[in-house]
Amino acid sequence: MRKSLILAASLGAMLISSAAFAASTDATGVIKSINLKHHTVTLAGGGTYVLPGKFDLKPFKNGEKVSISYIVKNKHFFASSVKAI
């Protein structure tokens, strides 16, 4: 019973810390380049953001100011949304 409680507490702590790292962050900048083949957007200030394959990047263009919501996973920026501002 005691081992089960310790295991459950350890698992809970790991899940909470993982959730903290998965919190969405926002970046604002000007689009430097768009790669339709790899579904990525690179901002002029740095940072390349990977978008889901179903996301339509065609309405966006280089030089456009955008806000990108993303999470960091394995040192990559995975975007969930891109909005023109």
N, C-alpha and C positions, 0 to 999 in steps of 0.2 A: 504494500500500500504506500509506504513512504517513497519507494523508488518511483512509483507511478506519479505521485505528487511532484517530485523533483523533475521528472521528465516533462510533465504537463507545464510546470512553471517555466522551464527552459524553453520549451516550444513556444509558449506565449510570448516570452521576451524576444525571441528571434522574429516572430511574426510582427510584433510591434515595431521593432527596429527596421524590418524590411519595409513596412508601410511608410515609415518616415522617409526613407530614401526614394520611394516611388511617388512621392508627392509631386504634383504638377508644378512646373515653373513657367514663367513667361519671359520671352525675349522680344525686344522691339528693335527693328533696324530696317535697312534698305536692302532689297534683294540684289545680290551681286550676280548670281547665276541660278538657273533652274535646270535640273537634269530629269527630263521626263522618263527616260529609260530606267533610271535607278530610283525615281520618286524622291529626289532630294532638292532642298533649297539651301543655298549658301548665302549668308548675309555678308554685307560689305565689312562689317566690324569683326567678322570671324564667326565660325560655327557653321557646321553643315547639319541640317535636320532631315531625318528620314521620315517620310510620310507613308501611311498605308497605301497599298497598291490601288485601292478603289478611289482614293482622293484625286479630284480633278484639279491639276495644277495649271491647266490651259488659260484660265482667266487672269492669272498673275503674270507680271512681266518684270524684266530687269529694271532696276531703278525705283520700283514701287516700295513704299514704306508699309511694313506689315508688323503684326503682332503674332507671335507663334507660341502656343502652349505646348510644353514638352516634358518628358521625363528622361532621366539619364539612366541608362542600363548598359553595363559592360563598356563604359566609356563612349557610348554613342548617344546622340540626342534623337529620341523618337518623338515626333510631333503628333499631337492629336488634333490640332486645328491651326489654321493660318487665316488671318483676317486682315484685309486691307484697312489702313488707318489714314 
